[in-house]
Amino acid sequence: MDGRTQVRFDPARVPETPAYVLDLGLLADNLAVLADVQARSGATILLALKAFSMFRVFPALRETLGGVCASSPHEARLGREEFGGEVHAFAAAFSRADVLDLAATADHLVFNSPAQRRTLEPVARAEAARLGRSLHFGLRVNPEHSEGANPLYDPCGPGSRLGARRADIGPDDVRGLSGLHFHTLCEQNAQPLERTLAAFENKFADLLPGLDYVNFGGGHHITRADYDRGRLVDLVRDFRARRGLRVYLEPGEAVVLNAGYLVTSVLDVVPGGARPVAIMDTAVPCHMPDVLEGPYRPHVVGAGQPGEKAHTVGLGGPSCLAGDMAGDYSFDTPPATGDRLVFTDMAHYTMVKTTTFNGVRLPSILLYHPGQDRFETVRRFGYQDFKSRLS
């Protein structure tokens, strides 16, 4: 079953809308792919919590994945408490308070610059020692090699603040480190990684002796149908053999790619000039903000491109933002008030980015158990969730 275009449950049976629904069968399919890549390549795969932090399913994920990578003390604590395994933490900059928190939860603390390392590693080491913990340190580097098509998601674009350039790293800046970390990809195949790895080794090979690992970052769409997993396995195995180092991969999207949905109800259909607009109970800026930030047009089950089917309709949300629109879609039968619509691939970068703008209620979070053909409501949100974010 292709989670990009289809759904194997009846949307009318979803107990309430709006709701995120994670299909546990499709999640298991993704984990099987990742387990195979991990076993054949020898890499350790981490879950990028910035993309997906639904800790209700962490027990299933940790059976396959080696741990998590966090972008903040809160994510690191969530990983420590709910996931286990290794906890890696990186941010563009840490405060002193951040590293004191991370010393209690992280196993690997990755700095973005030599200056941050010089200032904060002693603080982190002292706190970890006080707590009786072992803490390893890394440095993120910038290969100065861009593979991203969208500047918004290109960490190696001109003027990037992410990672130290080779010209800014001296011999003392890597002494005592456990690893280096690079990241250039966004929803990409193995070929861009191959080019990135060549650029990384060209610039940083002299810094590798004495290290324990290199983290190849995220953005690997490993579970996508057309992803060249054989090439990824070969790249990792070859690097490990030549350099004698461990390799980490930290995908976020790939873990839940095409395994989740956002189910919404049509509240009204209003004239919209060139085409009518179906107003849904899901607000785009609140519930799927990447549609506006990307931007991109999410797939809706049963819908086509504008003009492809008989009836073209705009899909919009209930908020006051004029741009609260998912886009224009065409249908064989136009949506009517009360109908259910299903947006696909809505597990990653959705739940972790929701807002309560306009006081719009956050979507409920559900699991779908395909073996029993049943739904499990994990979380409902209400007024207190809105109020508690304010003062």
C-alpha positions in Angstrom: 0.0 0.0 0.0 1.4 3.4 -1.0 0.8 5.8 1.8 1.4 8.7 -0.5 -1.8 8.3 -2.4 -4.0 5.8 -0.6 -5.4 5.1 2.8 -6.4 1.7 4.2 -8.9 2.8 6.8 -12.3 4.4 6.3 -11.9 8.1 7.1 -15.6 8.2 8.2 -14.6 5.9 11.1 -12.0 8.2 12.5 -13.6 9.2 15.9 -13.0 13.0 15.5 -11.4 15.6 13.3 -9.0 17.1 12.9 -6.8 14.2 13.7 -3.3 12.9 12.9 -3.5 9.2 12.3 -0.3 7.1 12.3 -0.7 3.7 10.6 1.4 1.2 12.7 1.6 -1.2 9.8 3.2 1.3 7.5 5.5 2.4 10.4 6.6 -1.2 10.8 7.4 -1.4 7.0 9.7 1.6 7.3 11.4 0.2 10.3 12.1 -3.1 8.5 13.8 -1.1 5.7 15.9 0.8 8.2 16.8 -2.4 10.0 18.0 -3.9 6.8 20.1 -0.9 5.9 21.6 -0.7 9.4 22.5 -4.4 9.4 24.1 -4.4 5.9 26.0 -1.1 6.3 27.1 -1.3 9.9 25.8 2.3 10.4 23.9 3.3 13.5 20.6 5.0 12.6 19.2 7.6 15.0 15.8 9.2 15.1 15.8 13.0 14.5 13.4 14.2 17.1 13.0 17.5 15.4 11.0 15.7 12.7 9.0 13.2 14.8 8.7 13.1 18.6 5.6 10.9 19.1 6.9 9.1 22.2 3.9 6.7 22.3 5.6 4.7 19.6 9.2 5.0 20.9 9.1 1.4 22.2 8.6 0.1 18.6 11.3 2.5 17.2 13.9 1.6 19.7 13.7 -2.1 18.7 15.5 -1.0 15.5 17.1 2.4 15.9 20.1 3.1 18.0 18.9 6.2 19.7 17.9 9.8 19.0 19.5 13.1 17.9 18.1 16.2 19.7 18.2 19.9 18.9 17.6 21.2 22.4 17.7 20.2 26.1 14.0 19.5 26.0 14.4 17.0 23.1 17.4 15.4 24.7 15.5 14.9 27.9 12.6 13.4 26.0 15.0 11.0 24.3 16.7 10.0 27.5 13.4 9.5 29.4 11.3 7.9 26.7 13.5 6.4 24.1 16.8 5.3 25.7 19.8 4.3 23.6 22.2 7.0 22.5 21.3 10.6 22.8 23.1 13.0 20.5 22.6 16.8 20.9 23.4 19.6 18.4 22.3 23.2 18.1 23.7 26.2 16.3 24.6 27.6 19.7 24.2 26.5 23.3 24.0 28.6 26.4 25.7 27.7 29.6 22.4 26.6 31.1 21.8 24.4 28.0 25.0 22.4 28.5 24.4 22.0 32.2 21.0 20.4 31.3 22.5 18.4 28.5 25.2 17.0 30.7 22.5 15.1 32.5 20.8 13.7 29.4 23.0 13.6 26.4 25.8 11.0 25.5 27.2 13.1 22.7 27.3 16.9 22.7 28.1 18.3 19.2 29.2 21.9 19.0 28.7 24.2 16.0 32.0 26.1 16.3 35.4 25.8 17.9 34.7 28.8 20.0 31.6 27.2 21.6 33.6 24.1 22.2 36.4 26.0 24.0 34.0 27.9 26.1 31.4 25.2 27.0 33.1 21.9 26.9 34.8 22.4 30.3 31.4 23.3 31.8 29.8 20.2 30.3 32.7 18.0 31.4 32.6 19.2 35.0 28.9 18.8 35.3 28.9 15.3 33.7 31.7 14.3 36.1 29.7 15.6 39.1 26.8 13.5 37.9 29.0 10.4 37.3 28.2 10.4 33.6 30.3 9.9 30.5 29.9 12.6 27.9 31.5 12.6 24.4 32.1 15.7 22.3 31.8 16.4 18.5 32.0 19.3 16.1 29.7 20.0 13.2 31.6 21.0 10.0 30.5 22.6 6.8 31.7 20.9 3.7 30.8 24.0 1.7 29.0 21.7 -0.8 25.3 22.5 -1.5 22.8 19.8 -2.6 19.6 21.6 -1.5 17.2 23.0 -4.1 15.5 25.3 -1.6 17.7 27.8 0.2 15.5 27.6 3.2 16.7 24.0 3.8 20.2 24.3 2.5 22.6 24.2 5.5 25.6 24.7 3.3 24.4 27.7 1.3 26.3 30.9 1.1 26.6 32.6 4.5 25.3 29.5 6.4 25.6 29.7 10.2 25.7 25.9 10.4 29.0 24.1 10.9 32.6 25.2 11.0 34.4 25.7 7.7 37.8 24.0 7.2 39.6 27.4 7.1 38.3 28.1 10.6 39.4 24.9 12.3 42.9 24.6 13.8 44.7 21.5 15.0 43.8 22.1 18.6 40.1 22.5 17.7 39.7 18.7 17.0 42.1 17.3 19.6 40.1 15.2 22.1 36.9 15.1 20.0 35.0 11.8 19.4 33.5 12.7 16.1 32.7 15.1 13.3 29.2 15.8 12.0 28.1 17.1 8.6 24.6 17.6 7.2 23.8 18.8 3.6 20.7 16.9 2.6 16.9 17.4 2.6 14.6 14.7 1.3 17.3 13.3 -1.0 18.6 10.1 -2.5 22.0 8.5 -2.0 23.7 10.2 -5.0 23.8 13.6 -3.3 25.3 12.0 -0.2 28.0 10.4 -2.4 28.9 13.8 -3.7 28.8 15.4 -0.2 30.9 12.7 1.3 33.6 13.3 -1.4 33.5 17.0 -0.6 33.8 16.3 3.1 36.7 14.0 2.8 38.5 16.4 0.4 38.4 19.1 3.1 38.5 17.2 6.4 40.4 14.0 5.8 43.4 15.2 7.7 41.2 15.6 10.8 39.8 12.1 10.8 42.7 10.1 12.4 42.1 9.6 16.1 38.3 10.1 15.9 35.7 7.5 16.8 32.9 8.4 14.3 31.5 10.6 11.6 27.9 11.5 11.6 26.5 11.8 8.0 23.6 13.9 9.3 20.0 13.7 8.1 17.9 14.3 5.0 18.3 10.7 3.8 15.0 9.5 2.3 15.9 5.9 2.9 12.4 4.5 3.0 11.3 6.2 -0.2 10.4 3.6 -2.9 13.1 4.9 -5.4 15.8 5.4 -2.8 19.1 3.7 -3.8 19.7 1.8 -0.6 22.3 -0.4 -2.2 24.4 2.7 -2.9 24.0 4.0 0.6 25.1 0.7 2.1 28.2 0.6 -0.2 29.1 4.2 0.7 28.9 3.5 4.4 30.7 0.2 4.2 33.5 1.7 2.1 34.0 4.7 4.3 34.1 2.5 7.4 36.6 0.2 5.8 38.9 3.0 4.6 38.7 5.2 7.7 38.2 2.7 10.5 35.4 4.9 11.9 31.9 4.3 13.0 29.1 6.0 11.0 25.8 7.5 12.2 22.8 8.5 10.1 20.1 10.6 11.6 17.0 10.6 9.4 13.7 12.1 10.6 11.3 11.9 7.8 12.4 8.5 6.6 11.3 6.9 9.9 7.6 7.8 9.3 7.6 8.6 5.6 4.1 8.0 4.1 2.9 6.4 7.3 0.8 9.2 8.7 -2.3 11.2 7.7 -4.2 14.3 8.7 -8.0 13.6 8.6 -10.2 16.7 8.4 -13.9 17.6 7.9 -15.4 20.1 5.6 -17.2 22.8 7.6 -18.5 24.9 4.7 -18.2 25.5 1.0 -18.1 29.1 -0.1 -17.8 30.9 -3.5 -14.2 31.8 -4.2 -14.4 33.6 -7.5 -12.8 31.3 -10.1 -13.6 28.2 -8.0 -15.4 27.4 -4.7 -13.4 27.0 -1.5 -14.0 24.1 1.0 -13.3 25.3 4.5 -11.9 22.6 6.7 -11.6 22.2 10.4 -7.8 22.0 10.0 -5.9 25.3 9.8 -2.8 25.1 7.5 -0.6 27.5 9.5 -1.5 25.7 12.7 -1.6 22.0 11.7 0.7 21.7 8.6 2.9 24.8 8.6 5.5 23.4 6.2 2.8 23.8 3.5 3.3 27.5 3.8 6.9 27.6 4.9 8.2 25.1 2.3 6.1 25.8 0.4 4.6 22.6 -1.0 1.3 21.2 -2.0 0.4 18.1 0.1 -1.5 15.2 -1.5 -5.1 14.6 -0.7 -6.5 11.1 -1.2 -8.8 10.9 -4.2 -7.9 14.4 -5.5 -5.9 15.5 -8.6 -4.2 18.6 -9.9 -6.4 21.6 -10.7 -8.4 20.8 -13.8 -7.4 17.2 -13.8 -10.8 16.0 -12.6 -14.3 17.5 -13.1 -14.5 19.8 -10.1 -11.6 22.1 -9.0 -12.0 23.4 -5.4 -9.7 25.4 -3.1 -9.0 23.8 0.3 -8.7 26.3 3.1 -8.8 26.5 6.9 -10.9 28.3 9.5 -8.2 30.8 10.7 -8.2 34.6 10.0 -5.0 34.3 7.8 -5.9 35.0 4.2 -3.3 32.6 3.1 -4.7 29.7 5.2 -4.9 27.6 2.0 -3.6 24.1 1.3 -4.0 24.7 -2.4 -6.4 24.0 -5.3 -7.4 20.4 -5.9 -9.8 18.7 -8.3 -12.3 16.0 -7.5 -14.7 13.7 -9.4 -17.4 14.8 -6.9 -17.0 18.2 -5.3 -16.5 18.1 -1.5 -19.6 19.0 0.5 -20.2 20.1 4.1 -19.5 17.1 6.4 -17.2 15.2 4.0 -13.9 13.9 5.3 -10.7 14.7 3.5 -7.4 12.9 4.1 -4.0 14.6 3.7 -1.1 12.1 3.3 2.4 11.9 4.6 1.5 14.0 7.7 3.5 12.3 10.5 6.8 14.2 10.2 7.2 18.0 10.7 3.5 18.3 11.6 2.8 17.3 15.3 6.2 18.8 16.3 5.4 22.2 14.6 1.7 22.8 15.5 0.5 26.1 17.0 -2.6 27.4 18.6 -2.8 30.5 16.5 -6.4 31.9 16.7 -7.0 29.4 19.4 -7.7 26.7 16.8 -7.8 23.3 18.5 -4.8 21.1 17.9 -5.6 17.8 16.1 -6.1 14.7 18.1 -3.4 12.1 17.8 -4.5 8.5 16.8 -2.9 5.2 16.0 -4.4 2.9 13.5 -3.9 -0.8 14.2 -4.3 -2.5 10.8 -4.4 -6.1 12.1 -7.4 -5.3 14.3 -8.8 -2.6 11.9 -9.2 -0.3 14.9 -8.2 3.2 16.0 -6.5 4.1 19.3 -6.8 7.7 20.5 -3.5 8.7 22.1 -4.2 12.3 22.9 -7.0 14.9 22.7 -6.3 18.6 23.1 -8.5 21.2 24.5 -8.7 24.7 26.1 -6.1 24.0 28.8 -3.5 23.2 26.1 -4.2 26.5 24.5 -4.2 28.5 27.8 -1.1 26.8 29.2 1.0 28.3 26.4 0.0 31.8 27.4 0.3 33.8 30.6 
